[in-house]
Amino acid sequence: MARTVIDVDDDALAEAARYLGTTTKKDTVNAALHEIVDRRRRAAAVARMRAMVAEGEIDFSVIEREARGDQSVA
């Protein structure tokens, strides 16, 4: 892990700590970094899934029929 000296917005850091449930600056910064990376990965996965739906690679009607208990093939 690299050690870096940076100027940080104290108010933003305190608010982030409250949202993240962290108690130290180091934990808050690291948790915030992980949070944004995870959020961007999830957004990219949703975008890929939407593209697959648009291209017909995923058919949610099959999932919806199974959820209703309808085992017949359309």
N, C-alpha and C positions, 0 to 999 in steps of 0.2 A: 504494500500500500504506500502510495506517495504522500509525502508531507508537503502541503502547499499553504502559503500565507495569502489570504484574500480579504478584501473588505466586504462585509456582509451587512445587508439591511437588517438591523436588529429587530425592527417591528415585524418584518416579513418572516424572519427566523423564528420569532416567538409564536407567531400565528401558525406557521408550519408545524412547530413542535406541538402545539395544542391539537391540530388536526391529526398528526401522526402518532401522538402519544409518546413522544420521545422526551428525554430529560437533559441530554447534553447536545451541544452544538454539533459535535462530530456525528452523533447518532441521527440528529435531525437532517443534516446535510446528506448523509449516506442514504437515509430512508427516502428523502425527497428525490435523490438521483434514481434510486431503484423504482420509486413510484412512477416517475415520468417515463422511464424505459419500459416498464411493464404496461403502462397506459398506451404508449405508442405501438408496442407489439400487439396489444389487443385490438387497437384501431386498425392496424394493418391486416390482421386476421379477419376482421369483420369486412373490410374492403375486399379482400380476396374472396370471401364467401359470397358477398353481394355480386361480384363479377361472375362467379361460378353459377349463381342462380340465374343471372341475366343471360348467360350462355347456355343455360339448360343442363348444366352438369349436375346440379342439385335440384331435386324435385321435392319440395316441402309437402306436397299433397299426399305423398306416400306416408310421411311421418304423421301428418294430421289424421289420415285414415287409421293408422295403427293406434294412435292415441284414443280414437273413438271406439276402437275394438273391431273395426271393420277389416276383416282379413281378405275380402274379395279383391280381385285385381281389376282395375279400371280398364 
